[in-house]
Amino acid sequence: MPQATPTTAVEMARFWEQLLQYVEEGRVIPVIGQDLLELELGGRRVMLYDHLAGRLAGKLGLAVEDPPASLNAVACSYLTGGGELEDVYSALKSSLPGRGELPIPRPLLDLAGIRPFKLFVTTTFDVLLARAINEVRFGGAEKTEIYAYSPSSVEDLPAPLARLDRPAVFHLFGKLSAVPDYAVTDEDVLEFMHSLQSETRRPNLLFDELDRSHLLFIGCSFADWLARFFFRMAKRERLWLARGKTHVVADAKVRDDPGLVLFLQRFSTRTKVFPAGGAVEFVRELAARWNETHPRETPAAAPRAGSLSGAEGAFQMERGAVFLSYASEDRPVVEAIKQELETAGVDVWFDKKDLQLGDVFETKIRRNIDNCSLFVPILSRHTLTTQRRFFRVEWDHADKVAVRVAPSLPFIVPVAIDDISPSDPTLPQRFRDVHWQRLPGGRSTPEFVSVLRQLFRDYQKAGGGAQ
């Protein structure tokens, strides 16, 4: 990353090039704030949390201001009038429009479409980000993992990021609830920040990931003191000692605060403030640049071909996808491998349902193997059976396709998920002759994902492989 906030055209070009490289390698974690939650409600554009502040005021019997006050201001006004703080949280929960009334903001859909983003941290309490990921990556099925921290209910990631088998959203300041387990007031935020610093209450796995990753702070709209504290909290070293990892801040409030910008320029040279707009503009440009070089991953409301949800994806495969062939007993392992690869930007297909065999089925399976970039047989003791199994039909056809593929482009990439031997006589000769990838216990590794991703891209660069 450049060592100063980019301003010239050359610096901006270098900024985007390096940022996209980091994203592509899966080394970036976005930290999302409420400035991305711009919606169209009742025929007009509104910011969700401004809209909620007005609804909350009405629920609490307060005058509804125009423009609306912040949630903190509404809560303070209610407390000044003698109200009980606990009332605010339950009233706010009932103020949120229903799912059918609440559209997913376009910026969240754009971010969800950038598949190397596997862990999202949000400072908001709504579930729109998880909804966006589910919509783009899973056709609306609720597959995204959601974690929520609060001082009274400490929650951490269940495992290091590399071992998570699904995309995850971490609510750093809590998730909407009828009880005060999420941040509404400035005092709530202060309490959350105090708890996050506690040796016994700190979500260590989460902060390990933040420390080792490049971070995008998008639309968090932090006050000066909170921004300084938050940037420091995300790293284990003093700001001026930090090396190697970069903060990118896309936030109009930070950009327009000369004192904060000067502080970052002097003491956090690895922090870059996006100068060409606010959070929405940044995401729009990031998504456009990403989709320009990764057109297969353009977000859409419908499920992607080969996604784990939607019956219409049972046969259809996007040309050039990676074809996973496996024994049905290994399906849970294969689903996890598929998710890891898709998160890294690799198009993947496999027959995810127990479909009845027949001429139509076999014809379409063969056509998908003809059109795939890589044929990846998932090998285990279950595939060494002497029973008649359909995966051998896939193996046989892949062997025929491999004859037509240029020798410089690997086509069959066996993956062993247990201790079977490459010399086992029940395996096709071509499987035994090529290099295997091994995933002990069926757990995907960053090295394995990197190899498959590079082979997938080599196929694309070669113009779609040999047919």
Secondary structure as GFF3:
##gff-version 3
##sequence-region A 1 467
A	DSSP	alpha_helix	9	24	.	.	.	ID=ss1
A	DSSP	beta_strand	28	32	.	.	.	ID=ss2
A	DSSP	three_ten_helix	34	36	.	.	.	ID=ss3
A	DSSP	beta_strand	38	41	.	.	.	ID=ss4
A	DSSP	beta_strand	44	47	.	.	.	ID=ss5
A	DSSP	alpha_helix	48	59	.	.	.	ID=ss6
A	DSSP	alpha_helix	71	80	.	.	.	ID=ss7
A	DSSP	alpha_helix	85	95	.	.	.	ID=ss8
A	DSSP	three_ten_helix	99	101	.	.	.	ID=ss9
A	DSSP	alpha_helix	106	112	.	.	.	ID=ss10
A	DSSP	beta_strand	119	122	.	.	.	ID=ss11
A	DSSP	alpha_helix	128	138	.	.	.	ID=ss12
A	DSSP	beta_strand	145	148	.	.	.	ID=ss13
A	DSSP	three_ten_helix	161	163	.	.	.	ID=ss14
A	DSSP	beta_strand	168	171	.	.	.	ID=ss15
A	DSSP	alpha_helix	186	196	.	.	.	ID=ss16
A	DSSP	alpha_helix	204	212	.	.	.	ID=ss17
A	DSSP	beta_strand	214	218	.	.	.	ID=ss18
A	DSSP	alpha_helix	224	233	.	.	.	ID=ss19
A	DSSP	three_ten_helix	239	241	.	.	.	ID=ss20
A	DSSP	beta_strand	247	250	.	.	.	ID=ss21
A	DSSP	alpha_helix	252	255	.	.	.	ID=ss22
A	DSSP	alpha_helix	258	267	.	.	.	ID=ss23
A	DSSP	beta_strand	271	273	.	.	.	ID=ss24
A	DSSP	alpha_helix	279	293	.	.	.	ID=ss25
A	DSSP	three_ten_helix	295	297	.	.	.	ID=ss26
A	DSSP	three_ten_helix	311	313	.	.	.	ID=ss27
A	DSSP	beta_strand	322	325	.	.	.	ID=ss28
A	DSSP	three_ten_helix	328	330	.	.	.	ID=ss29
A	DSSP	alpha_helix	331	343	.	.	.	ID=ss30
A	DSSP	beta_strand	348	349	.	.	.	ID=ss31
A	DSSP	alpha_helix	359	371	.	.	.	ID=ss32
A	DSSP	beta_strand	374	379	.	.	.	ID=ss33
A	DSSP	three_ten_helix	381	384	.	.	.	ID=ss34
A	DSSP	alpha_helix	391	402	.	.	.	ID=ss35
A	DSSP	beta_strand	415	416	.	.	.	ID=ss36
A	DSSP	alpha_helix	429	433	.	.	.	ID=ss37
A	DSSP	beta_strand	437	438	.	.	.	ID=ss38
A	DSSP	three_ten_helix	440	442	.	.	.	ID=ss39
A	DSSP	alpha_helix	446	461	.	.	.	ID=ss40
###
